[in-house]
Amino acid sequence: MEPNIISIIIGVSALTVGTILGKVFFAKNTKKTIEEAALEAKKLIADGQLQAENLKKEKLLEAKEKFVQLKADHERDVLQRTQKLSESENRAKQKEQSISQKEANLDKQTKENDTIKENLNRQIELVNNKRTELEKHQEEHIRRLEKVAGLSAEDAKAQLIESLKQEAQTKAIAIQQEIIEEAKQKANKEARKIVIQTIQRTAAEQAIENSITVFNLESDEIKGSIIGREGRNIRAIEAATGVDLIVDDTPEAIVLSSFDPLRREVARLSLQRLVSDGRIHPARIEEVVEKTKRQLDDQVMEIGERTVMELGVHGLHKELIRMVGRMRFRSSYGQNLLMHSRETANLCAIMASELGMNPKLAKRAGLLHDIGKVPDEETELSHALLGAKLAEKYGENPAVVNAIGAHHDEMEMKFVISPIIQACDAISGARPGARREIMQQYIQRIKDLENLALGYPGVEKAYAIQAGRELRVIVEADKVSDSDSDKLSFEIAQKIQEEMTFPGQIKVTVIREKRAVNIAR
């Protein structure tokens, strides 16, 4: 601290000397006397020395105070460190005591464990000795038993195992049978519950289709126009449509008779158009019938589209939609085929939902399960197998194809929805009044009658009319002569008599008509 004070004093002295020199210089300039300047200089020097002494004392006091404060701080730090060291030493001593106590406890426990181990070893040795003695006694006992029983231990063991096995198998079979019976009872009960719920949730109208349609007239005067001169108009209608027209005493009505609902519908619409037009003659009749057939084809497509839309079945091929529409004009055992298919589709959707399956896929299969009954061409396949073939041809799901083909057990069921379609088909057909076996047999006999005639060469069309009591065969004039017509009529009658069973008698009429057509341009 003293060098700083000396530096301050030197600085003050230099400032004082500078001041004196300045004053001397000023004195020279002002021409003061040298004596006055010297006195002044001495006075200033004395003042500077006094100030330097005072400043020195002040700085010495400040330095002493700073020293005292620093010493106190140092002593306080030393005291704190000493206390921390003491605490650390105490904790270390406590840990050391704890470790020593644990070591003592561990030594004590180790000694106790050694004592227990020795006791256990003695007990184990005793047990082993007793086991050895017991094994000896057991071997001796077994030898005595073998001597008494006349069997070795292995033979006795084998006999015992075999008897236990047979007993276990018997019990297992009994338990298995009980489980199977219980499962069957529960399954049958649950299945009946689901079927009953499905039937209760589905309501469908049942109308037994027959083989006649009544065409209502405004007056009986129109009957004469429909019959025509010498019956040519009515014969033209029957030849063009294949429907038998019965004109009797029934007021304002004509009965259209045919086993094929599609033909009856063509005849009904054609008659309706002819009567409203008023021009009824053979040429006009053929023209109207052709137009009606085309119109009915459009109507069939419209019915199919409306049906799939109402049922919510999407993505069907157009040919399948057309077949669905054709079901409207077909019947199965007297039950309308389209109504049956719609009802089966709804039943399948409900049952599939109850069983936690895909209702849309089941509804699709239910709608298409009988498409084999409305083919474009006759085939020897059953309607189930033919329907499966058509569904596969038009890109249906394999599950749908299998369900269609297997709903009469003619194909192996490979998907879970197949038995659902079979069950719902049976439910729909089993409703009271839904089907009539006699009607289906009658329709099948009429179809067989027509197909028999169509199998001969030169036959263009064959129509079974008058409830199957007459078969009208239309032949191509350029392929069949008049003499051949007589022969053909006889052969068809003989074949019907040999191959078919029918009540009463069947009249076979072969019609050969020669037409000459030219066009004037």
C-alpha positions, 0 to 999 in steps of 0.5 A: 500500500505504501508505494501507492501513497508515495506515487500519490505524493510525488504526483501532488509534488509535481503538480505543486512544482508545476504550479510554482513554475507557472507562477514564476513564469507568470511573475517574470512576465508580470515582472514581479519580484523574485522574492515574492515568488520564492516566498510563495513557492515555500508556502505552497511546498509546505501546504503540499507536504501537509496535504501529502501527510494527511492523505498518507494517514488516511490511506494507511487507515483504510489499508488497516481496515481492509486488512482487518476485514479480510482477516475476519473473512478468512477466519470465518471461511476457515471455521466453516471448513473446519465444521464441514470436516468435522461433520464428514469425519462423524459420518464416516465414523458412523458408517464404519460402525454400521459396517462393523456391526453388519460384518459381525451379524454376517459372521454370526449368520454364517456360523448359524448357516453352517450349523443348519447345513451340517444338520441338513446333511445329517438328515439327508444322509439319514433319509438316503439310508432309509430310502435304500432300506425301503427300496430293498424291502420293496424289491423283496415285496415285489419278488414275493408278489410276482411269485404269488401272482405268477406275473412279472412286474412289467407284465402286470404293469402292461396289463394295468395300463391296458385296462386303464386305457380301455376304461379311459377310452370308454369313458372318453367315448361316453363323454364325447357322445354326451358333448355331441348330443348336448351340442346338437340339442343346443345347435338345433335349438339355436337354429330353430330360434334363428329360423323362426326369427327370420321367418317372423321378420319377413312377410311375403305375398303368396299367389299360386300361378295357374296356366290361364289368363283372363283377358277382359273385353269392353263388349262381346262384339269384339269376340267376333273380330278376334275370331275372324272369318272362319277362325283365321284370326284366332288361328293366327294368334295361336300360331304366333304366340303358342297360346290357346284362346278359349272363346266361350259364353263367359261375358266380356272375357277371353281365356288365354291358356298356356303353361308358359307365363311369358307366352300368355303375357305376349298374347295378352299384350298383343290382344290388348294392342290389337283390340285398341287399334281395331285392325285385326287380321293375320298380317297385322297379328304377326306384326303386333306379336313381334313388336310385343315380344321386343317390348316384353324383352325391354320390360323384362330388363326393366323388371330385373333392374328394378328388382336388383335396385330394390334389393340393394344388389349392385354390380350384377352383369346385364345378362344376370339382370335380364335373367332376374327379370325373366323370373317374373314370368316363370313359376316353380311348383306354382310359386312365382319364381321372382317372388320366391327369389326375392323372398329367399334373398331377404331371408338370407340377408336376415339369417346371415345378419343373425349369424354375424356374416355378410348379409349383402353376399348372402342376399346376392346368392339368394336372389340368383340361386334359381337363375338356372330355371330361366336359361336361354337354351335348354340343357341337360344340366340341373337348374342348380348346376346350370345356375352355378355355371352361369354365375361363374361365367358372368364373374360372380363371387366364388361363394355365390357360385358355390351357394347356387350350385349346392342349394340342392346338394348337387355340389359340395358346400365349400362356403358358410353361406351355402347352407344358409341359401339352402335353408332359406330356399326351403323356408320360402318354398315350405310356406303354406300354399306357396307351392303346388307339386301337381302344377309343376308336374303338369308344366314339366309334362307340357314342356317335355311334350313340346321338346319332344316335337322340337327334336325332329328335323324341319320343326320350326315351332311346337306349342302344347295347347288345350291343357296339353290335350293338343300339340301343334307343330309348325314345320318349315315348308321348304324342308318338310313336304305334305307327305312328310307332314303326315309321317311326322304327325304319326311319328310324334304321336307314336313317340309320345305314346311310348315315352310319356305318361298322360291322361286321356289322349293327345292330338298332334297337328302338323301345320305346313304353310307355304309363303311367297314373299317379294318386295316391290321397289 
